[in-house]
Amino acid sequence: MEDTDCDVFAVAREFLSKDVSKETKENIQLQLHHVDITCDGCEAEPIIGKRFQCTVCEDIDLCEQCMRALVAAKIKISQEIGQLDTPGRHTSERPSKWISRVKSDNCVLKWQALQDAVPCLHPTHTFRQITSGPERAVVFTRRMVDSSSEDSEFARFLEVLPPSKTSCGDAAWIHCSTKPHLHYTTMADEKRILQAVEYFEDILVPSVTQRSIKASDIDIVAKKFNLMHGKWMIFPTSEEVDRIWAVLAHHLFDKGLHTCSEIKVSTKSSADDKHVLLAYTENYSDKNDACSVAEAIKKALQDAGMKDMQDKRMLYKADVYTHLGIYRSNEYNLKPTIYTMELNK
């Protein structure tokens, strides 16, 4: 990356280097989410706020609260027994009978048993804070209330994190939401998605031998496993994206975009001048609702004088297609894009 690019991203990068979660106030909340990352201490997903990763074990992440607990445990170990024995590494199987040893009155035996189960307790297992990466997303949540102080906070959020001047290496997505729970896959969602994929690949596809897989088959999977979300996709250039994002974010919080409660936009990639902006709906099978959201988006942009975008397409895709790995070119010849509109019509 050139130095000029680094200068462009400097404001956003400095802002994201701080604990943005401290920006929380009564009706607004600014957070940093580590998408699809599970805390190996408390199993929270996604990790919100600071994320720490073990430098010895493979793929061990902790949230800030669990990191504090681990540090406290290490201090207590050093106070009670000094140094633990040779450190271990996390494996796919935990040692047997370690629970019974934890209950021992022998401090050495107790702490060694805990280390067998949690190798990161050993002093040689250090952690580093993750301050960049494509799994990071910035989330601004605000209830739809009229408050000048909140307007100033929102204006600051837009000012320091414009999509075209935020590197995907620092955060891949920027979100705005009127609800506290985002369009993310929690551990419960992941379980349903896995069950849906297994059902589709192991039961549905083998059962359809006399015909091709149809869109109606995908609908069956979506309804059976409650995977009904969908989203409108807009494709602004880097020159267009900041204004489009600001207009739609303002409308989301101030006037609403029909039933849409969450929008998000991709940040700047050095490999592509295009961004993608997503506006979510709850039920892709409700065509009237999806089209009403699209009309609200079109009106917001037209009222702001944005009628001559380079790419005028608005495409609507059901999330279930993504979950099942069905993209534009697929073996079933299905079209994941189920509705289309143009921004200038």
N, C-alpha and C positions, 0 to 999 in steps of 0.2 A: 504494500500500500504506500502511496506517495505521501510526502509530508503535507502537501496541500489537503489531502483527504483527512489526515489526522487533525489538522486545524479545523476542518469543517465539523468533525465529530467531537471536538474538544469540550464544548459546553455540556452536551448530553453525557459524555463519558465522565466528566467531573461530577455531575449530578448523580449518576448511577453508582459512583464509587462510594457515596455516602449511604447511610441507612435510610432509604427513602420511606420506609414504613413508619418513621417517626413523624411523617407529614399528616398522620391521621388526626381528624377533628370530628366534631359532633356528627355532621351529616355527610362528610366526605372521607374517603380513605384512599391513600396512595400506597401501593404495595409492589414488591418485586416477587414474582412467582417463578419457581423453578419447575417448569412444566414436565410432567411424566417422571419426576424425580421423587422417590419415596425416602423418608427418613428411616434409617435402619434402627433407630432407637425407639421412636413412638409410632412408626408406620404412617405418619401423616403424609398425605399426597394431595396436591404438590407441596413441596417445602416453600414456605412463605417467609420472606425476609432473608436473613443471612443463612448461607449453606456452607458446610464444612466437609471436606473430603479427606479420608485417610491416605497418607502418602505411602503406606506399606501394603495395606490390604487392597484387593481389587474391588472397585465399585461399592465402597462403603461411604455413605453420606449421612450427615447429621444436621438437624435443624439447630438453631441457636440454643434453645432450651436444653436439648439433649447434650449438646456440646458442653454447656455449663455443668450439667450433671456428671459427665465423664471426667471433666477436669477436677470437680469436687471429689469424685471417687479416687482419682489418682493421688490427690493430696492426702486423703484419708489412708490409703495404702502405705504411702511413704511414712506417715506418722506412726502407723501401727506396726509395720513389719520391715520397712525399708524398701529393698529392691525385690521385685518378683523374679522368678526363674526365667529361663530362656523364653523369649516371646514366641507366640505362635502366629498363625495366619488364619483368616476366616476360611472355612471349608464349607462344602455343601451340607455336611452332616455335623451336628453338634455332638460333643463327647457324651457318653452315657453316664448316668448317676451323678452328674455335677450338681443337681439340685440338692440332693441329700448332703453333699459335702459343704454346700453353702451354709447349712444350718449347724455346722460344726462349731464347737467352742474354740477350736484351734484357729487362730487368726490366719496363720500361714496357709493352712489347708483351705480355709474359707475363701481367701482372696485368690489363691491359685486356681481353685475350682471356677471362680468367676472369670478369671483370665482365660481359662480353657474355653469357656463359652463366649467370652468377649475379649479376643486377643488385643483389641485396641486399648485395653487398660494398661498395657505395658508401656513404660516411658519411651521406648524406641518408636512407638507408633505415634507419629506426629500428624497433625491435621493442617490443611491449608484452606483458606477461605476462597470459594469460587466467586470471582468477580467478573467473569465474562462467559460467553458461550451461547450457542443458538437455542438452548432450552430455557433461557431466561425471557420473561415477559413482564412488562410494566403495566400495572392495572390501576386505573383511576375509577373509583366507584363513588357515585353521588346520587342521593335521592332527589326526585324532582320537586325541589322546593325553591322558593324565591328568596335569595340571600345575596346581598352585594359582596359580603366577605367571601362567600364560597365562589362567587364569580371571579374574584381576584385570584383565588387559589387555582381555579380552573384555567384562567388566562396564563398564569405562571407555568402550569403544567404543559400547555400547548406551546409556550414560548421556549422552554428549555428542552423539549423532546419533540421537535418536528420530525416526522418520519424520514424525510430526505436527508436529515442531518444527524440521524441516529444510526450507528453502524449495527448491522446484524450480528457482528462479533460481540457486541455489548449486550444487546437484547434483540431477539428475533421479531417480537410482536409488541405492539402497544394496544392496550384495551381501554374501552370506556364502557361502563355498565351501570344500570340503575338498580341492579340487584346484587346482594353480597356474594351469591354463588355463581361462578362463571361457567361458561360452556367448556368445561374441562372433563376429562375422564378420571374420576376418582377410582379408588381400588374396587368399589362396588360396581362402577360402570365398566371397568376393565374386565371384571368377571363376566358380566353380561355380554360384552363384546366377544370375549373368547368363546362363550357358549354359542353365540350366534354364528361365529366363524365355523366352529365344529359342526353345528347343525347344518349349515349351508354346504360345507365341503363333504361331510361324511354321510349325510342323510338326504338332503334335498337334491343335490346334483346327481348322485347315483340313481335316485328314484325317477329322474326325468330321462328316460331313454328313447322315447318315441318322438320327442320334439326338442327344440332349443329352450334354454333358460330365458324366461321373459321378465319384464319389469314387474309383472304381478307376483312373480316368485320372490323377488326382492322385497316387495311390499309385505308379503307374508312373514318374512324374516324380521323386518323392521317392527311390525306390530307384535309379533310373538315375544320379542326381546326388548320392546319399548325403546327403539332407536329411531325416533321420529323427528329429530331436529334436522333442520336444513338451513342453507344460507345463500344470500345473494352475493355475487362476486363482481367487483368493479376493478378495472385495471388501469389506474392512472400512471402517468409518467412521473419522474422525480420532480419535474417542473410543476406539475399539477397537484401532486399528492398532498402537500401541506395545507393548501387552501381547501381542498375537498374534504380532508380529514377534519379540519377545524369547523367547517360548515355543518357537517353531519353530526359531529360530536356536540356542538351547540344545540342543534335540533333535538338530539336524543335527550338531553337534560332539560331543555327549556320548553319545547313544544311536543316532544315525542315523535317517534317514527312509527306510528300506528302501534302494533303490538311488539315491535322489536325492542328488546331490553339490553342488547349488547352488540357493539361493533368492535372490530379490531383491524389493524393495518400492519402490513409487514414493513420492516425497516429497510435501510439502504444496503443493497448488495453490490459489491464491486463488479459482479459478473452480469448484472442486468439493470437497465434503466427503468424497468417497470416495477411497480408495487402491486399488491393485491389488497383490496379492502373488502372485508366480510361483514355482512349484516345478518344476524341470526333470527330465525323464527322457530317456534316450538313444534310445529307439525307440518311437515312437507306435503302431506296429503291434502291439507286445507289450501286449495289453490286461491280462493278469494282472499284469505289472510295474507298469503305470500305476495299476491299482486298488489294488495293495499299497501304493504310495506314498500314495495318497489315504487309505487306511485308517490308515496311520501318522500322517498329518497330523490326521485326525479324532480319533484316540486321544490324541495329544499335547494337543490343545486341550480335549478332554473331561476328561482327567485334571487339567488346570489349571483346571477349572471354567468353561470358556468354552463354554456350550451355547446361549446366547441371543443370538447375533449378529443384527444387524438384517437382513443379507443372508446367507442360509444356503446360497447356491449355491456349488458347486464345479464349474467348467467346465474341460474339457480340450481344448486346441487343438493341432493339429500345426503346427509352424513353417512347413512348406512352403506352407500356405495364405497366410501373411503374405508370404512371399517372392514368391509369384505374384500378390500384390495381390488376393486373394480374401477379402473380409470378410463381415460378416453379411448385408448386402444386396448381392448380386452378380448379374451377368447370367446366371450358370449355375444359379442357384437351389440352390447347394450350401450345406451347413451346415458351416462351419469347426469348430464345436464337435462333437467326435466322441464324447465321454463326458461324462456329468453325474452328480453326486452331491449329497447334501445333508449339511451338517455335523452336523445334529441327528439323523441316522438311522444 
